[in-house]
């Protein structure tokens, strides 16, 4: 697709984060700095020294409970919190094995912190029900340490201070996402017990909890997981009741508490025990005019979803992307990176990537669909209509339509909300699945689609570059119809319908004016007439087909669009004509003079086989020929690979290489 495609859509770029999107589309090399600098190494040495100092301090504080010890604890709390922050910054850059190797007694240190009420209670700002402990002569010190012990039901999470949050983050750094042995499983269980203790320490008196457990005959290892589960369940119920209570302010959870709850959950979103709470927060809808959930919570959950560290229902994911549009943009860019940066995926794998992203299912909501659709539009413009992007859009639309049919037997939203610039009758015609119409009648809906598009593009009142682009962009969403036009023209024994010729020319070159498109139709019609005469011929030679298509050196003067369309007709002829199978290799060898054309042919064969599977077309001989040719061409280009990202970024005016598909041709 030529560069002029960019000029067809002249509206302002209304993507929320177009700059980051373009950076993603144009990036071809990513550099990861994995080796720490000398400054970082020195920081680790200094941290190790501090680590030993605080470990000794914690042991002293743990063994004594005198007034002097308490005063010493309070005096050092600001410095200790600073150390804890530095510790977390170091831990989050390591995996759990490296953490244990660098700090063998890390578990001992964190456990001592968890059981020190002064550290857990420390915060810089005063809250309710304070207990102030200072040294005997506070006037001689500038810093007056404050400790806050908040009791009573409902205070969980809402009064979490900085020390508690950093401690939780440090503990989460030690958790093994996929424990490989019983030792690692026991470590995870032990960390969960510490997390349970932190989460429960200020909701219940710690000594009372211990006595209660002993009275029931439970060991802490048995009690804490159950307590955590019950606490999460209680919060989930409270959030759901909060939604049902509406304006009953006496029973509603305060917005500040919801905000604090989401903020604390940032470090916990990947823990399976907290998935119900994460889901409840995402689906929570209060009556506040502004968003009450912490922005970092959305970012953490979205990152966990993209990395497959958490599995949430589709409804919760939709709520996430509706409430936090940067997360939706990042999810779409993540999909684009997988589709474009991967090593030449076949269409079946592209379909798996797209469905796995949950974007088609989420796009059943019009707001999400239109944002994703605009990002595809931008991708097409920035890559000059690269076939990889075009095919990805078609597969995405196919998956979206399937999800829409599955979710909505009757549409919840009018079609106009998904395609606001198109007529409803045109969208309805394109939404028809060719599989639901007898193959012999496909020419009828194609003629109807062509007439509506032509009226829009060439009509006196609506003719404009933007109108042409919008019509083309809508049509190419539905690859099922766009790809069968050439086959219908070849198999028609009657005079080629002008409507189908126009549709073929328009879909290949939407920027052409009426006169230029008419000239393309004339040239294609001449070649098509010759091919139709040869279609039923029992004996064919490569020279016959070359003569019919005028594939000679003189034909190089044809416009690029005409050359591409004639190749498309020739390839369809080779697959469907009874005598085409015997000369297919000879003709394709003659056609594939350049690497670009070779990849164009590979793309055609890949897409044709995929479409036949989708439409359940029974064509044993054509299917076998297509598979054999695809296998041979893939083996041929395997020895001369082209950088995939560079190909997508654009060689203006020439076809882009299609995706290799090793699995598809087995």
FENBEL-V647659 format. One record per pair of residues at least 12 apart in sequence whose C-alpha atoms are under 7 Angstrom apart, sorted by sequence separation. I is the first residue (numbers start at 1). J is the second residue. D is the distance in Angstrom with one decimal. If there is no record, write none. Layout:
i=[I	I]
j=[J	J]
d=[D	D]
This chain:
i=[61	176	505	133	175	132	609	132	485	505	131	505	130	131	376	531	549	130	131	453	530	129	130	485	502	126	129	171	429	501	127	129	527	605	124	128	298	335	527	123	426	122	123	122	302	306	605	121	122	298	426	634	121	168	121	193	196	299	602	118	196	266	193	262	263	266	602	193	196	262	265	269	259	279	283	258	259	263	266	270	282	631	258	259	262	472	283	360	255	279	282	363	123	282	472	490	524	627	123	270	360	361	540	236	270	332	360	364	539	122	236	239	243	469	536	538	542	77	232	243	354	361	468	490	520	524	535	536	537	541	120	156	243	360	119	120	229	236	318	351	355	542	581	232	239	443	542	156	434	576	156	575	155	370	430	451	369	450	153	450	575	151	152	366	575	150	151	366	447	509	447	450	508	55	58	446	600	603	600	602	603	600	599	600	596	599	596	596	71	71	75	74	96	88	96	91	96	96	114	397	85	88	92	397	81	84	88	91	394	394	486	114	393	394	394	487	169	158	165	158	157	158	157	157	480	435	434	388	386	347	386	383	383	384	383	384	387	386	388	387	344	343	341	341	340	21	346	345	346	344	345	346	344	345	346	15	6	5	6	5	3	2	1	1	9	10	8	9	8	9	8	8	5	28	26	3	2	3	1	2	1	1	1]
j=[73	188	517	146	188	146	623	147	500	520	147	521	147	148	393	548	566	148	149	471	548	148	149	504	521	146	149	191	449	521	148	150	548	626	146	150	320	357	549	146	449	146	147	147	327	331	630	147	148	324	452	660	148	195	149	221	224	327	630	147	225	296	224	293	294	297	633	225	228	294	297	301	292	312	316	292	293	297	300	304	316	665	293	294	297	507	319	396	292	316	319	400	161	320	510	528	562	665	162	309	399	400	579	276	310	372	400	404	579	163	277	280	284	510	577	579	583	119	274	285	396	403	510	532	562	566	577	578	579	583	163	199	286	403	163	164	273	280	362	395	399	586	625	277	284	488	587	202	480	622	203	622	203	418	478	499	418	499	203	500	625	202	203	417	626	202	203	418	499	561	500	503	561	109	112	500	655	658	656	658	659	657	657	658	655	658	656	657	134	135	145	145	173	166	174	170	175	176	194	477	166	169	173	478	163	166	170	173	476	477	569	198	477	478	479	572	267	257	264	260	260	261	261	264	611	615	615	648	648	610	650	648	649	650	650	652	656	656	658	658	644	644	644	645	645	333	659	659	660	659	660	661	660	661	664	374	381	381	384	384	384	384	384	385	465	466	465	466	466	469	469	511	511	645	649	652	652	653	652	653	653	654	655]
d=[6.9	6.6	6.4	6.8	5.5	5.3	6.9	5.9	6.6	6.7	5.8	6.5	6.4	6.0	6.7	6.3	7.0	4.8	6.9	6.5	5.4	6.9	6.3	6.4	6.6	6.9	6.8	6.5	6.6	5.9	6.6	6.3	6.3	6.0	6.6	6.9	6.7	6.8	5.4	6.6	6.6	6.5	6.3	4.7	6.1	6.9	6.3	5.3	6.5	6.7	6.7	6.7	5.2	6.8	5.9	6.6	5.7	6.4	6.1	6.9	6.9	6.7	5.5	5.8	5.5	5.0	6.8	6.5	5.5	5.8	6.9	6.2	5.4	6.9	5.9	6.7	4.9	6.0	5.9	6.6	5.8	6.2	6.7	5.7	5.9	6.6	6.1	6.6	6.2	5.8	6.0	6.7	5.9	6.0	6.3	7.0	6.9	5.9	6.8	5.9	5.8	6.4	5.9	6.9	5.7	6.7	4.4	5.7	6.0	6.8	5.6	6.7	6.7	6.8	6.9	5.8	6.1	6.9	6.8	6.2	6.4	5.4	6.6	6.1	6.1	6.7	5.3	7.0	6.9	6.4	6.2	6.9	6.2	6.6	7.0	5.6	6.7	5.8	5.4	6.2	6.9	6.4	6.7	6.1	6.6	6.7	5.7	7.0	6.9	6.1	5.9	4.9	6.4	6.4	6.6	6.6	6.7	5.7	6.1	6.8	6.8	6.0	6.0	6.0	6.9	6.4	5.8	5.3	5.5	6.7	6.2	5.5	6.9	5.9	6.5	7.0	6.4	4.5	7.0	6.4	6.5	5.9	4.5	6.3	6.3	5.5	6.7	6.2	6.3	5.8	7.0	6.1	6.4	6.9	4.9	6.9	6.8	6.7	6.8	6.0	6.5	7.0	6.1	6.9	6.2	6.9	5.4	6.4	6.9	4.9	6.1	6.4	6.2	5.8	5.4	6.2	5.5	5.0	6.5	5.1	6.4	6.0	5.3	6.6	7.0	5.0	7.0	7.0	5.8	6.8	7.0	6.3	5.2	6.3	5.4	6.5	5.9	5.8	6.4	6.7	6.8	6.8	7.0	5.9	6.5	6.8	5.4	5.1	5.7	4.1	5.7	4.3	4.8	5.9	6.9	7.0	5.1	6.5	7.0	6.3	5.5	6.1	5.6	5.3	7.0	6.6	5.0	5.1	5.4	6.2	5.4	6.9	6.6	5.9	6.4	5.7	5.4	6.9	6.9	4.4	5.7	6.7	7.0]
